[in-house]
Structures are given as structure tokens and as C-alpha cells.
Amino acid sequence: MDKTQQIFHTAKIIKNEIKACKEISIRPLNINDINLESAKGIVPQSLYLFLGWIIACDSDVYEEPDPSIPCRNMADERRVLSIAQDVIHSASNARVKVPKHVSLAMTVHHLTTSKLLITLLNRMGHCSSCDGIQSVDTSLAMEVVTKSEEYGTVIPSNISPMSFIQLAADNNDFNEESLDGKNTTHATTMVVYQRKPFGPEPPPNVAADHSQRRRSYKAEGHAYEIQEFSAHGRRPAVTSFVGVNMDEWFKETSEIYTLANNMDFVWKGLLRVNQSEVSPHAPDDIHTIPVVPS
């Protein structure tokens, strides 16, 4: 009974410290909180020592408690902090957000996009739920969109304002194989460099409203509706081209070729008439409103 009571009182001490431990902020998530140092600052000292003496301490050699013994290498430190975060996650019923469970769920989601795998790991107490990760991704998207609307461009979250930055840009070309050589990718890639400031880093500046927990991002503001436009009316069904010899369309004697050629001829004629009939003394706004689209 004395042994059972000792274990019970030890568990109560650790449980009370877990209730008082702080959590990381996930709306929005700060990348500086996803590391071992942040996890060690969250784990209570009693839980850290308890697991360290169980995992990394040889009881036959050390009989007296010594806070410097538990983790003498990085492998033991990682295992102790990993199990300690599992204990905090389970004891708080996932209310306390710890670095391991948030980062592991996000990594698995980005690598596999498997909701089932995240759910299995969550039920075993190793990572956050799929709904929780969706809210984290949504808050990050809201933060990026809000800052891009404020500054006019997308700024990475780890770039601090009022500090010297360096930028470099270069073209990024991908010549995809195509029949006509068109529709290839020609983009410009830009990178931003900023030295880590001396001393403590300033707290992150939260721009978006994260008071509500959202699992999906809803675009706000004006959105342009893409309307279908076709010179031949509604787009025909795909099945209408089955068994049709499309090579006949491009012959000069076909009806479709003749109709398209006549439409192009009329359009060119109207365009020339429109440009020649505009008086040079007319107001400037008349020149900017073409009658025939060019």
C-alpha cells in the first residue's frame, strides 16, 4: 500500500502541474514554437524528471535523485520530450496544444494527405486531430491573405518588419513538351533573406481575426465570376465528337471552314471601318471604346 500511495501522490503532483502548463498558439501558428526547446519549456519539470529517470537513468548506478542525470544525449532528450507531450495531450484531453502533436499531424498531412492516417495517430495519442490541423492551416491562410492585402504582396511569416532584408530574383523556365511549343511555363522565382536579429525576437504581429475557429477559408470581397464564352453557343458534349472525322473540318470545301472564314472576313472589315470612321477631333473617351472587339 505504501508503494501504491507513493505512485498515486506522484501522479497527482504531475497532474496538477500539467493543468498549469502553458500551450503554444496555433491561431496563427508560430514556426518558432515547433522545436525541442519550446517543447521543453512546456513540459513540467516533475514530468520531465520522472520520465528521464525511467528512460535514461540506470537505477543500479544512481540511487539518489540528481536533476542533471536524466538526459545526457539528444536521443534520450527527444524520447523523453516526445512521451511527455503525449502524456500532456492525453491528460488534458487535447486541450493543451504541444509542438509534437501539431507538427506531426501537419507533416503527415502534407506528405500523405491521408485523413485516415492522421485519425489513427490521433486515436493513439500521437498527434492532433484532422479537424484541428484544418483549423491551423486555415488560420495560416487567413494570416497570409490579410498581410498580402495590407502590404500588396505576400510576405513570409518569419520576415520581421523594420529590419534590413535582401531579395534575389531569377527566371524559372519549364519547357513542357507540346505540339506547337506553346503553353510552356515561364515564371519568376524570388527569395528573401534577412539576418536573425540580435537579442530576443519581437512577438509576431497578428493581422487577421482568429477569434473564431474555422476549418476552411471563405474568400471575402469581390469575386469575378468566370462566364462561359463560345462563338458557337453552348459547349457541345464530349460524346458528340465520338466517331467524327475532324480532319474534314479543316478542308476548304467543308461547311464549317467556310462559315469560320466568312466570320473572320466580316470581323476584319468591321474593325477597319471602325478605326477609319473615328474622327481625330472626337473626345478621348470615344477612342477607348471600340465597337468591334480587337
C-alpha positions in Angstrom: 0.0 0.0 0.0 2.9 2.4 0.7 4.2 1.8 -2.9 0.7 2.4 -4.4 0.2 5.5 -2.4 3.6 6.9 -3.5 2.7 6.3 -7.1 -0.7 7.9 -6.6 0.7 11.0 -4.9 3.4 11.3 -7.7 0.7 11.1 -10.3 -1.4 13.8 -8.5 1.6 16.1 -8.4 2.3 15.7 -12.1 -1.4 16.1 -13.0 -1.6 19.4 -11.1 1.5 20.7 -12.9 0.0 19.6 -16.3 -3.1 21.7 -15.6 -0.9 24.8 -15.1 1.4 24.3 -18.0 1.1 26.7 -21.0 0.5 25.8 -24.6 1.6 27.1 -27.9 -0.5 29.4 -30.0 -2.0 27.7 -33.1 -4.1 30.6 -34.5 -1.9 31.5 -36.1 0.9 29.0 -35.6 4.4 30.4 -35.0 7.1 28.4 -36.6 9.5 29.3 -33.7 7.3 27.2 -31.4 7.9 23.9 -33.3 11.2 22.8 -31.8 12.6 20.9 -28.8 13.4 24.0 -26.8 9.7 25.1 -27.0 8.6 21.6 -26.0 11.0 21.5 -23.1 9.6 24.9 -21.9 6.1 23.5 -21.9 6.7 20.1 -20.2 6.5 20.4 -16.4 9.8 19.8 -14.6 8.4 17.0 -12.5 7.1 15.1 -15.6 10.5 15.7 -17.3 12.5 14.3 -14.4 10.1 11.4 -13.8 10.3 10.2 -17.4 14.0 10.9 -17.6 14.8 8.8 -14.6 12.7 6.0 -16.1 14.1 6.1 -19.7 17.6 7.4 -19.5 18.8 6.7 -15.9 20.3 3.4 -14.7 18.8 2.7 -11.3 21.6 0.3 -10.4 24.2 3.0 -10.7 22.4 6.1 -9.4 20.4 5.7 -6.2 20.0 9.3 -5.3 18.0 11.8 -7.4 20.1 14.2 -9.5 18.4 16.6 -11.9 21.5 16.6 -14.1 21.2 12.8 -14.8 18.0 12.3 -16.9 19.1 13.2 -20.5 22.8 13.0 -21.3 22.3 12.8 -25.1 20.0 14.1 -27.8 18.3 10.8 -28.4 17.2 10.4 -24.8 16.1 14.0 -24.7 13.9 13.5 -27.8 12.3 10.4 -26.5 11.6 11.9 -23.1 10.1 15.1 -24.5 8.0 13.0 -27.0 6.5 10.8 -24.4 6.0 13.8 -22.1 4.0 15.6 -24.8 1.9 12.5 -25.3 1.1 12.5 -21.5 0.2 16.2 -21.6 -2.0 15.7 -24.7 -3.9 12.7 -23.2 -4.1 14.2 -19.6 -5.6 17.5 -20.9 -7.9 15.8 -23.4 -6.1 17.6 -26.2 -6.9 21.0 -24.8 -3.2 21.8 -24.3 -1.5 22.2 -27.7 2.0 21.0 -27.8 4.6 21.2 -30.6 4.9 17.5 -31.3 1.2 16.9 -31.9 0.7 19.9 -34.1 3.9 19.5 -36.2 3.5 15.7 -36.6 -0.1 16.0 -37.8 0.8 18.8 -40.3 3.8 16.8 -41.6 1.8 13.6 -42.1 -1.0 15.6 -43.8 1.4 17.4 -46.2 3.3 14.2 -47.1 0.4 11.8 -47.4 -2.8 13.9 -47.4 -4.4 10.9 -45.6 -7.1 11.7 -43.2 -7.3 8.1 -42.1 -3.6 8.0 -41.1 -3.9 11.2 -39.1 -7.0 9.8 -37.4 -5.2 6.6 -36.4 -2.3 8.5 -34.9 -4.7 10.9 -33.1 -6.6 8.0 -31.5 -3.3 6.6 -30.2 -2.5 10.0 -28.7 0.5 10.8 -31.0 -0.8 13.9 -32.9 -3.7 16.4 -33.2 -7.0 15.6 -34.9 -7.6 16.2 -38.6 -10.1 19.0 -37.8 -7.5 20.7 -35.6 -5.0 20.7 -38.4 -7.5 22.1 -40.8 -8.1 25.0 -38.5 -4.3 25.6 -38.2 -3.9 25.6 -42.0 -6.9 27.9 -42.3 -5.5 30.4 -39.8 -2.2 30.4 -41.7 -4.0 31.1 -44.9 -6.1 33.9 -43.4 -2.9 35.5 -42.0 -1.1 35.4 -45.4 -4.2 36.8 -47.2 -4.6 39.6 -44.7 -1.0 40.6 -44.8 -0.9 40.5 -48.6 -3.9 42.8 -48.8 -2.2 45.2 -46.3 1.2 45.3 -48.0 0.3 44.5 -51.6 2.4 41.3 -51.7 2.9 38.0 -49.8 5.4 38.3 -47.0 6.7 35.2 -45.2 5.8 35.0 -41.5 9.5 34.8 -40.4 10.4 38.1 -42.0 10.4 40.8 -39.3 9.4 44.4 -40.2 11.7 47.4 -39.7 14.8 45.3 -40.4 17.2 45.1 -43.4 16.3 42.5 -46.0 17.9 41.3 -49.2 16.0 39.9 -52.2 17.1 37.9 -55.3 15.0 37.0 -58.3 15.6 34.8 -61.3 13.6 33.3 -64.1 12.3 29.8 -63.8 11.5 28.2 -67.1 10.0 24.8 -67.8 9.7 23.8 -71.4 7.0 21.3 -71.4 6.7 19.1 -74.5 3.8 20.3 -76.7 2.9 20.1 -80.4 3.2 23.8 -81.1 5.9 24.7 -78.5 3.4 27.0 -76.7 1.8 26.8 -73.2 5.1 26.4 -71.5 5.8 27.7 -68.0 7.9 30.8 -67.6 7.8 32.1 -64.0 10.0 34.3 -61.9 11.2 33.0 -58.5 12.1 35.4 -55.7 13.7 34.7 -52.4 14.0 37.0 -49.4 17.0 37.0 -47.0 17.1 38.5 -43.5 19.7 38.0 -40.8 18.4 36.9 -37.5 18.3 39.9 -35.2 20.4 40.1 -32.0 18.6 39.5 -28.8 15.1 38.3 -28.3 12.9 38.3 -31.3 9.8 40.5 -31.3 6.5 38.8 -30.8 4.7 38.0 -34.1 2.3 40.6 -35.4 -1.1 39.0 -35.8 -3.0 40.7 -38.7 -6.1 38.5 -39.2 -9.1 37.9 -36.9 -8.6 34.5 -35.3 -11.3 34.8 -32.7 -13.4 32.1 -34.4 -12.2 28.6 -35.1 -12.5 27.8 -38.9 -11.8 24.7 -40.7 -12.0 26.2 -44.2 -11.2 29.6 -45.7 -14.0 31.7 -47.1 -12.9 34.3 -49.5 -14.2 37.8 -48.7 -14.6 40.7 -51.0 -15.5 40.9 -54.7 -15.0 37.8 -56.8 -15.3 37.7 -60.6 -17.5 35.0 -61.9 -16.0 33.2 -64.9 -18.6 33.1 -67.6 -18.5 30.7 -70.5 -18.0 32.3 -73.9 -18.1 30.5 -77.1 -18.6 31.6 -80.7 -20.8 28.6 -81.4 -23.1 28.8 -78.5 -23.1 26.2 -75.7 -20.2 23.9 -75.5 -21.1 20.6 -77.1 -20.9 17.4 -75.2 -17.8 15.3 -75.5 -19.7 12.3 -76.8 -20.7 14.3 -79.9 -17.2 14.0 -81.2 -17.0 10.2 -81.0 -16.6 8.6 -84.4 -16.4 12.0 -86.2 -13.6 12.6 -88.7 -12.4 16.0 -87.6 -9.9 16.3 -90.4 -12.8 17.1 -92.7 -13.5 20.3 -90.8 -10.2 21.9 -91.9 -10.7 21.3 -95.7 -11.6 24.4 -97.7 -14.7 22.8 -99.1 -16.3 22.0 -95.7 -19.2 24.0 -94.4 -17.6 24.7 -91.0 -14.4 26.1 -92.7 -16.4 28.3 -95.0 -18.5 29.7 -92.1 -15.5 30.4 -90.0 -13.7 32.1 -92.9 -16.7 34.3 -93.6 -17.0 35.4 -90.0 -13.3 36.3 -89.9 -13.6 38.3 -93.1 -16.6 40.3 -91.7 -14.9 40.9 -88.4 -11.7 42.3 -90.1 -13.8 44.5 -92.3 -15.8 45.9 -89.4 -12.6 46.5 -87.5 -11.1 48.5 -90.3 -14.3 50.6 -90.8 -14.5 51.3 -87.0 -10.9 52.6 -86.9 -11.2 54.7 -90.1 -14.5 56.4 -89.1 -13.4 57.7 -85.8 -12.8 61.4 -86.1 -9.4 62.7 -84.8 -11.3 65.6 -83.2 -13.6 63.4 -81.2 -13.2 63.2 -77.4 -10.6 60.9 -76.0 -13.1 58.5 -74.4 -14.5 57.6 -77.9 -11.1 56.2 -79.0 -11.0 53.9 -75.9 -14.4 52.3 -76.6 -14.1 50.1 -79.7 -17.3 49.0 -81.4 -15.8 45.7 -82.6 -13.6 43.8 -80.1 -9.9 43.6 -81.2 
